[in-house]
């Protein structure tokens, strides 16, 4: 036996990772592990794509909001009024959470 895993041509009495196994059952176990890893990788790629697909519209809305609000808040008075309003809304939200 070389390394951690027994070779295919070793006798059935050789000790592999899980003790005494036959070469046929050993090969099936490794095929199942390979298929499971492939399924996990496919699921990970699918879920990553789904996350990007779901997040992009939200990101574009925030970008559009930021570009619009930048044009509106060019005046110092408007910027100050916006900051006070956002601070008041933040304080109100913490009061509602702590209730």
N, C-alpha and C positions, 0 to 999 in steps of 0.2 A: 504494500500500500504506500502510495506517495501522497503526501499532503493530507488534507483533512478528509477528502472524499475518496472512496475506493474506486479503482478503475473497473471498467466493464468486464474485463477478462479475468478478474480475480474470482476465486472459488466462493460459493455461497456461505461458507463458514467464516469469511473474513468479517472483521468488525468495522462497520462504517460509522457514520455519525450517530445513528440510533441503535447501535448494537448489531446483532446478527440479522442480516436481511438478505434476501435473494436479489440477484442483479436485476431481475425483471421489475420487482416492486420498487427497487431503488430508482430505476429509470422513470417509472411512472410518477414517483414522488417529485423528482426534479422537473418533469414536464409540467406537473400541476403548479409548482412554484413559479416556473417561467410564465405560464399562462396567467396566474394570479398577478404577477408583477406587470405583465403587459396590460391587463385589465385596469389595474390601478393607475398606470401611466396614462392610458386612454381616458379614464375618468378625470384625472388631474388636468389634462389638456382641455377636455371638454368644459370642466367647471371654470378653468381660467378664462377660456374664451367667453363663456356665459357671463362671468363677472365683468369682463371688459365691455361686452356688448350692453350690459345693463348699466354700467357706470358712465359710459361716454355721453349719453344724453344729459345726464345730471351735470357732468363737467362742463359741457357746452352751455347749459343754462347759466351756471355760475360765471363762466367767462363773459357771456352776453350781459348779465347783470352788472358785472364789474366794469365793463366798457361803458355801459349806459350811465351808471352812477358816477363814473369819473367825469363825464361831460356835465352832469348836473352839479357836482360838488366842487366846481372850480372856484367858487366864491368862498371866502373865509367864513362869512356869516352862515351860509348854507351848510358848510362842513361842520361848524360848531353845533348848529341845530341838529344835524344828523347824529353827531356823536352823543349829544345829550339824550336824544330819543333812543338810540341803541343802548345807552347805559341804563335808562329807565326801564326799557324792556328786559334787559338782563336782570336787573334787580327784581322786577316783578316775577320773572320766571323762577328765580331762586326762592322767593317767598312762596310761590305756588308749590314748589317741590318740597319745601320744609314743612308745609302744612300737614 
